[in-house]
């Protein structure tokens, strides 16, 4: 994951590219989630800022207002996407949900516990606009 704002200000010459905040993560992909989620530790390390807040229904059917942070770039092999992240408390395990998964055009192999680039489009992410 990479702080998208850092990429932009580095490209504009305001900071050196070596100052771009990034980190490598093993992240759980979750077909049941829509968004990327990160915990406070990850958000702080990447320097992600609060963009807005949204209401979410939790697993126990309670509703909670949760901060949305970002933007963040996610890079996997030859794929990347830019998105916002739902900020979860403490050291909650981050999740990679459907929106970033589909944007990167990757395939999940649950039995092998891995994610791969879509073999039907190995060189570039492909989407439908219909």
C-alpha positions in Angstrom: 0.0 0.0 0.0 1.2 3.5 -0.8 0.0 6.9 0.3 -1.5 8.3 -2.9 -1.2 11.9 -1.8 2.6 11.3 -1.3 2.8 10.0 -4.9 1.1 13.2 -6.2 3.2 15.7 -4.2 6.4 13.8 -5.1 5.4 13.9 -8.8 4.9 17.7 -8.4 8.4 18.0 -6.9 7.3 19.0 -3.3 8.9 16.0 -1.7 11.6 13.5 -2.7 10.3 10.2 -4.1 12.2 8.5 -1.2 9.8 10.1 1.2 6.7 8.4 -0.2 5.1 6.4 2.6 4.5 2.8 1.6 4.3 -0.7 3.3 4.1 -4.3 2.2 1.3 -6.2 3.7 -0.2 -9.7 3.7 -3.8 -8.8 3.5 -6.8 -11.0 3.7 -9.1 -10.9 0.7 -12.7 -10.9 1.6 -15.4 -11.5 -1.1 -18.0 -10.6 1.5 -16.6 -7.1 2.1 -17.0 -4.2 -0.4 -14.2 -1.9 0.6 -10.6 -2.0 1.7 -10.3 -1.8 5.5 -7.2 -0.8 7.4 -6.5 -0.4 11.1 -5.2 2.7 12.9 -1.7 1.5 12.9 -1.6 1.1 9.1 -3.3 4.4 8.6 -0.8 6.2 10.9 2.2 4.5 9.3 1.0 5.5 5.8 -0.1 9.0 6.9 -3.7 8.5 5.7 -6.1 11.3 6.5 -9.8 11.3 7.3 -11.8 12.1 4.2 -15.3 11.5 5.4 -17.3 9.1 7.5 -20.0 6.6 6.6 -22.6 4.5 8.4 -21.9 0.7 8.5 -24.0 -2.2 9.7 -21.7 -4.5 11.7 -21.9 -8.3 12.0 -24.0 -8.0 15.2 -26.6 -5.9 13.3 -25.6 -2.7 15.1 -24.9 0.5 13.1 -21.8 2.5 13.6 -20.4 5.7 12.0 -16.8 4.9 10.8 -14.1 7.1 9.4 -13.0 6.8 5.8 -9.3 7.5 5.2 -7.1 7.7 2.2 -6.5 7.8 -0.6 -4.3 4.7 -0.9 -2.8 2.9 -3.8 -2.8 -0.9 -3.7 -0.3 -2.7 -5.9 -0.3 -6.4 -6.6 2.0 -7.8 -9.3 1.3 -5.8 -12.4 -2.0 -4.4 -11.1 -2.9 -1.4 -9.1 -5.9 0.6 -7.9 -6.5 3.7 -5.9 -9.2 3.7 -3.3 -10.4 4.9 0.1 -10.3 2.7 3.2 -12.6 2.1 6.1 -10.7 2.8 9.3 -11.1 0.0 11.8 -9.9 0.3 15.5 -6.7 -1.0 17.0 -4.9 -3.8 15.3 -7.9 -5.2 13.5 -6.9 -7.3 10.5 -7.1 -5.4 7.2 -9.4 -6.7 4.5 -9.3 -6.3 0.7 -12.9 -6.2 -0.4 -14.7 -6.6 -3.8 -14.3 -3.0 -5.1 -10.4 -3.0 -5.1 -10.3 -6.7 -6.1 -12.5 -6.1 -9.1 -10.7 -2.9 -10.1 -7.4 -4.9 -10.2 -9.0 -7.7 -12.2 -7.6 -10.5 -10.0 -8.8 -14.0 -9.3 -9.1 -15.6 -5.8 -8.0 -19.2 -5.4 -9.5 -20.0 -2.0 -8.3 -23.6 -1.8 -4.7 -22.5 -2.5 -5.2 -19.4 -0.3 -3.8 -17.1 -3.0 -4.7 -14.4 -5.4 -3.5 -14.3 -9.0 -3.7 -11.9 -11.9 -6.6 -12.8 -14.2 -5.2 -15.3 -16.7 -7.6 -14.0 -19.4 -6.0 -10.6 -19.2 -2.4 -11.2 -17.9 -0.9 -7.9 -19.1 -3.5 -5.3 -18.1 -6.6 -5.2 -15.9 -9.8 -5.6 -18.0 -13.3 -4.3 -17.1 -16.7 -4.1 -18.8 -18.4 -0.7 -19.4 -21.8 -2.0 -20.2 
